[in-house]
Amino acid sequence: MPATARRTTRRLLAAVAIGAATLALAACYYPGGAMESGKPVTYESTSFLPLTITIQNTRTKENIWTTDVPVGQQLVIDFNEGTRQNDALLPDTMDWEIMTAGTRYGALDNTVPMPPATERAIIVTKRKAPEAPVPVSPDRGRPSGGDM
């Protein structure tokens, strides 16, 4: 293979590797999120920073969704705009999942209707600390003591 062809092949392989790495990182869950609008956001709860996450409708001041994130777990939320076009009050959805802290990818199996981005706020509240970790059920990888 001529030197020019080898250089072109190496450049192509490098570009493909960089593209694949970029796509992989875009789907990863990190505390605080990807710091980009439209990406999943992750809230990790620790013994000294146990968190409660609430979504508030800013137009009505109503708390429309809330969860206590168990210590040692993380909440991942992802908003999807315009998925409920027939509902003017709740046109968006939020996919969410509570998973073991440090999980970098996985399905968000829960979905709830949401008001548009201009009419919702995420409120993060710190619970009283320190808080003991919740035992995790080995068969499901979720906090034991019932379904969430």
VEXDREN-635334 format. One record per residue: residue in one letter; z, y, x of N, C-alpha, C in turn; residue number from 0. Coordinates in steps of 0.001 Angstrom, whole numbers, padded with zeros to 6 digits. Layout:
residues N
> A;Z;Y;X;Z;Y;X;Z;Y;X;NUM
...
end
This chain:
residues 148
> M;000000;-001165;000851;000000;000000;000000;000000;001238;000904;0
> P;-000889;002188;000650;-000939;003407;001462;000348;004222;001306;1
> A;000621;005067;002304;001847;005889;002320;001921;006806;001106;2
> T;000810;007365;000678;000803;008268;-000476;001212;007525;-001742;3
> A;000729;006326;-001911;001078;005530;-003088;002553;005158;-003071;4
> R;003104;004831;-001884;004532;004500;-001786;005390;005704;-002157;5
> R;004992;006890;-001671;005755;008112;-002008;005707;008367;-003508;6
> T;004543;008205;-004106;004404;008423;-005548;005257;007422;-006322;7
> T;005246;006176;-005899;006053;005141;-006555;007533;005458;-006438;8
> R;007984;005882;-005249;009399;006234;-005059;009793;007417;-005933;9
> R;008930;008406;-006002;009224;009584;-006844;009317;009186;-008315;10
> L;008407;008332;-008745;008418;007877;-010127;009699;007089;-010425;11
> L;010073;006195;-009529;011301;005420;-009713;012529;006330;-009721;12
> A;012557;007330;-008868;013676;008278;-008832;013749;009066;-010142;13
> A;012619;009492;-010650;012593;010245;-011906;013072;009380;-013067;14
> V;012647;008123;-013098;013085;007204;-014154;014593;006971;-014054;15
> A;015113;006771;-012840;016552;006547;-012652;017363;007760;-013090;16
> I;016907;008947;-012738;017610;010176;-013146;017575;010326;-014662;17
> G;016436;010050;-015272;016325;010130;-016734;017240;009147;-017431;18
> A;017297;007919;-016931;018168;006899;-017524;019637;007294;-017386;19
> A;020015;007816;-016230;021404;008240;-016013;021762;009397;-016939;20
> T;020853;010328;-017135;021095;011464;-018027;021300;010990;-019457;21
> L;020453;010064;-019913;020614;009532;-021266;021926;008774;-021417;22
> A;022298;008011;-020426;023545;007251;-020495;024747;008180;-020567;23
> L;024757;009236;-019782;025883;010180;-019795;025948;010951;-021099;24
> A;024805;011234;-021706;024783;011999;-022947;025493;011252;-024066;25
> A;025494;009929;-024043;026106;009129;-025093;027542;008745;-024775;26
> C;028057;009133;-023630;029412;008738;-023229;030462;009617;-023900;27
> Y;031636;009030;-024117;032754;009753;-024707;033728;010149;-023607;28
> Y;034015;011436;-023516;034980;011961;-022560;035907;012918;-023290;29
> P;037198;012948;-022935;038100;013896;-023585;037535;015314;-023525;30
> G;037508;015963;-024665;036938;017300;-024752;035468;017288;-025100;31
> G;034811;016154;-024926;033404;016041;-025280;032482;016439;-024153;32
> A;031201;016527;-024489;030164;016823;-023507;030031;018319;-023242;33
> M;030878;019114;-023889;030825;020577;-023773;029461;021123;-024201;34
> E;028814;020417;-025123;027550;020839;-025695;027659;020747;-027202;35
> S;027050;021682;-027880;027005;021632;-029323;026176;020436;-029758;36
> G;026612;019759;-030810;025856;018643;-031338;026135;017314;-030677;37
> K;027112;017249;-029789;027462;016000;-029111;028820;015518;-029623;38
> P;029103;014212;-029485;030428;013720;-029902;031551;014398;-029118;39
> V;032694;014556;-029785;033874;015151;-029159;034988;014112;-029192;40
> T;035728;014014;-028084;036778;013001;-027942;038134;013677;-027763;41
> Y;039128;013191;-028518;040497;013679;-028404;041370;012491;-028028;42
> E;041969;012530;-026845;042798;011443;-026340;044268;011799;-026511;43
> S;045042;010873;-027068;046461;011084;-027323;047283;010352;-026262;44
> T;048208;011079;-025627;049075;010487;-024603;050538;010648;-025028;45
> S;051435;009982;-024316;052862;010062;-024653;053376;011497;-024667;46
> F;052888;012309;-023731;053360;013686;-023642;052434;014685;-024317;47
> L;051330;014207;-024883;050424;015058;-025651;049861;014258;-026833;48
> P;050760;013858;-027770;050282;013144;-028955;049601;014139;-029901;49
> L;048429;013763;-030406;047608;014714;-031160;047410;014322;-032619;50
> T;047343;015342;-033453;046895;015214;-034835;045662;016102;-034962;51
> I;044586;015549;-035512;043331;016289;-035668;043094;016499;-037156;52
> T;042813;017739;-037525;042570;018105;-038922;041254;018864;-039003;53
> I;040456;018548;-040021;039245;019320;-040305;039561;020158;-041530;54
> Q;039374;021466;-041403;039685;022390;-042487;038407;023049;-042993;55
> N;038297;023165;-044316;037220;023931;-044927;037639;025401;-044822;56
> T;036944;026173;-044000;037357;027563;-043750;037101;028475;-044945;57
> R;036242;028053;-045859;035979;028867;-047045;037134;028760;-048036;58
> T;037638;027519;-048227;038707;027299;-049205;040091;027165;-048567;59
> K;040138;027056;-047219;041378;026825;-046460;041993;025457;-046763;60
> E;041234;024562;-047351;041703;023218;-047670;041532;022303;-046455;61
> N;042574;021526;-046153;042461;020491;-045124;041747;019309;-045770;62
> I;040534;019021;-045297;039733;017996;-045962;039795;016641;-045269;63
> W;040314;016584;-044039;040440;015313;-043316;041452;015500;-042207;64
> T;042317;014500;-042022;043297;014574;-040933;043661;013173;-040465;65
> T;043999;013061;-039200;044474;011791;-038662;045405;012039;-037488;66
> D;046449;011210;-037393;047305;011183;-036211;046647;010217;-035239;67
> V;046264;010690;-034067;045669;009819;-033056;046823;009096;-032366;68
> P;046875;007753;-032461;047984;007024;-031845;047990;007212;-030319;69
> V;049173;007221;-029732;049301;007327;-028279;048574;006142;-027639;70
> G;047817;006428;-026584;047043;005397;-025912;045692;005144;-026548;71
> Q;045371;005931;-027567;044093;005805;-028271;043347;007137;-028176;72
> Q;042087;007115;-028561;041298;008343;-028624;040528;008376;-029938;73
> L;040304;009567;-030425;039482;009792;-031607;038171;010377;-031133;74
> V;037062;009802;-031575;035743;010346;-031282;035147;010784;-032607;75
> I;034678;012033;-032668;034018;012534;-033878;032641;013067;-033504;76
> D;031719;012911;-034443;030342;013366;-034242;029820;013886;-035578;77
> F;029473;015171;-035621;028965;015784;-036851;027455;015637;-036928;78
> N;026971;015363;-038144;025542;015224;-038408;025160;016221;-039488;79
> E;024296;017157;-039149;023935;018223;-040087;022834;017792;-041046;80
> G;023002;018213;-042320;021960;018024;-043320;021710;016602;-043756;81
> T;022681;015724;-043595;022469;014320;-043964;022690;014076;-045454;82
> R;023293;015048;-046145;023530;014931;-047595;022882;016135;-048280;83
> Q;021587;016173;-048275;020848;017340;-048757;021028;017622;-050238;84
> N;021469;016634;-051017;021666;016844;-052453;023054;017388;-052786;85
> D;023878;017649;-051756;025237;018147;-051973;025386;019491;-051264;86
> A;025360;020576;-052028;025420;021916;-051440;026787;022226;-050813;87
> L;027868;021648;-051350;029202;021931;-050816;029538;021096;-049589;88
> L;029025;019862;-049536;029308;018956;-048411;027988;018357;-047905;89
> P;027141;019182;-047289;025816;018701;-046879;025802;017883;-045583;90
> D;026887;017941;-044805;026933;017262;-043513;027832;016030;-043601;91
> T;027794;015208;-042556;028720;014086;-042450;029366;014121;-041074;92
> M;030511;013467;-040990;031195;013296;-039711;031406;011805;-039509;93
> D;030863;011280;-038411;031130;009897;-038010;032345;009937;-037097;94
> W;033230;008949;-037226;034433;008954;-036401;034921;007534;-036151;95
> E;035704;007403;-035097;036315;006120;-034755;037531;006378;-033876;96
> I;038583;005596;-034089;039726;005581;-033172;039558;004348;-032305;97
> M;039618;004558;-030989;039416;003462;-030039;040380;003606;-028879;98
> T;040465;002592;-028051;041350;002615;-026900;040989;003778;-025978;99
> A;041987;004509;-025510;041754;005637;-024601;040956;005165;-023392;100
> G;039991;005963;-023006;039157;005628;-021860;037856;004941;-022228;101
> T;037687;004550;-023493;036432;003936;-023927;035324;004980;-023819;102
> R;034242;004636;-023175;033173;005611;-022916;031989;005502;-023861;103
> Y;031893;004389;-024603;030812;004264;-025571;031228;003269;-026638;104
> G;030560;003321;-027774;030863;002413;-028871;030424;003020;-030184;105
> A;030373;002193;-031196;029926;002631;-032519;031000;003464;-033204;106
> L;030552;004440;-033952;031440;005240;-034796;031205;004741;-036220;107
> D;032067;003827;-036696;031822;003091;-037925;032309;003764;-039201;108
> N;032998;004882;-039097;033523;005565;-040280;032754;006864;-040502;109
> T;032467;007173;-041763;031713;008384;-042098;032368;009074;-043287;110
> V;032504;010400;-043187;033033;011189;-044304;032149;012421;-044509;111
> P;031974;012853;-045777;031208;014074;-046049;031949;015293;-045505;112
> M;031189;016288;-045068;031768;017504;-044491;031020;018740;-044978;113
> P;031729;019884;-045008;031031;021140;-045285;030157;021503;-044082;114
> P;029268;022496;-044245;028415;022878;-043117;029243;023428;-041949;115
> A;028642;023454;-040770;029334;023879;-039543;029941;025274;-039683;116
> T;029306;026145;-040434;029809;027517;-040592;031044;027588;-041484;117
> E;031387;026471;-042146;032521;026469;-043076;033570;025408;-042745;118
> R;033622;024991;-041480;034638;024011;-041101;035239;024378;-039750;119
> A;036479;023971;-039579;037178;024205;-038315;037913;022930;-037937;120
> I;037955;022649;-036632;038728;021526;-036112;040052;022088;-035624;121
> I;041143;021602;-036184;042473;022071;-035808;043182;020940;-035065;122
> V;043563;021208;-033826;044242;020222;-032985;045715;020612;-032928;123
> T;046584;019697;-033337;048020;019950;-033353;048718;018934;-032450;124
> K;049634;019429;-031636;050439;018549;-030775;051677;018137;-031558;125
> R;051888;016808;-031652;053093;016308;-032294;054262;016362;-031312;126
> K;055478;016113;-031823;056667;016126;-030971;056546;015055;-029888;127
> A;056844;015428;-028653;056732;014501;-027513;058088;014357;-026850;128
> P;058311;013301;-026082;057386;012193;-025845;057349;011251;-027037;129
> E;056224;010543;-027142;056014;009581;-028215;055613;008248;-027580;130
> A;056192;007171;-028053;055900;005847;-027486;054511;005380;-027913;131
> P;053826;004641;-027045;052525;004082;-027418;052652;003095;-028574;132
> V;051611;002993;-029362;051551;002057;-030474;051058;000716;-029936;133
> P;051734;-000400;-030270;051231;-001707;-029816;049829;-001944;-030375;134
> V;048970;-002536;-029560;047592;-002782;-029974;047423;-004254;-030295;135
> S;046782;-004523;-031419;046496;-005890;-031836;045399;-006459;-030938;136
> P;045648;-007588;-030247;044654;-008120;-029310;043374;-008597;-029982;137
> D;043430;-008986;-031248;042241;-009510;-031906;041282;-008411;-032349;138
> R;041772;-007209;-032600;040898;-006151;-033103;040838;-004933;-032189;139
> G;041737;-004826;-031237;041724;-003668;-030364;042112;-002383;-031062;140
> R;042816;-002508;-032176;043258;-001341;-032944;044780;-001368;-032996;141
> P;045381;-000225;-033299;046838;-000225;-033458;047257;-001256;-034487;142
> S;048321;-002007;-034198;048782;-003022;-035141;049548;-002352;-036285;143
> G;049725;-003085;-037338;050485;-002541;-038463;049607;-002103;-039608;144
> G;048367;-002547;-039653;047497;-002203;-040784;046184;-001610;-040335;145
> D;045302;-001454;-041274;043985;-000880;-040995;044065;000634;-040997;146
> M;043169;001233;-040237;043099;002692;-040191;041857;003141;-040875;147
end
